Amino acid sequence: MVKRTFKFNKMKPTIDIFIKSHKPDYKFLQYCLQSIAKYATGVNKIILVVPIGGAVEFLKYRPESLP
């Protein structure tokens, strides 16, 4: 029997979050993003996909706590 030893990187893991949304969900998306900002750790990127022209509409609902 062959024994193998693995050395794990002691860096904290990071994640990317992918969210696809549409105009009817923007008001709820605000709460989702606030929750991620408050409770999630190790988040590298939040990728938000909205329909063309939806970004301007989304900015009306954007939480102040997000950059």
QUINORRA-V881185 format. One record per pair of residues at least 4 apart in sequence whose ideal C-beta (glycine too) atoms are under 7 Angstrom apart, sorted by the first residue. I is the first residue (numbers start at 1). GAP is how many residues later the second one is. D is the distance in Angstrom with one decimal. If there is no record, write none. Layout:
I:GAP:D  I:GAP:D
This chain:
12:30:5.7  13:29:5.6  14:28:4.8  14:30:4.1  15:27:5.7  15:28:5.9  15:29:6.4  16:28:5.3  16:29:4.6  16:31:6.3  17:19:6.4  17:26:6.1  17:29:4.8  17:30:6.9  18:29:4.8  19:13:7.0  19:27:6.9  19:29:5.1  20:29:4.6  21:4:4.8  21:5:6.6  21:8:5.0  21:27:6.8  21:29:5.6  22:29:6.4  23:31:6.1  23:34:5.8  25:4:5.5  26:31:6.6  26:32:5.3  26:35:4.4  27:34:5.6  28:4:6.5  29:4:6.2  29:32:6.7  30:4:6.4  30:31:4.8  30:33:5.3  31:4:6.2  32:4:6.6  33:4:6.3  33:30:5.8  33:33:5.7  34:4:6.2  34:29:4.9  34:31:6.2  35:4:5.7  36:4:4.5  36:7:6.4  36:10:6.6  37:28:5.7  37:29:6.0  50:4:3.5  50:5:5.7  50:8:5.6  54:4:5.8  55:4:6.7  58:4:6.5  62:4:6.2
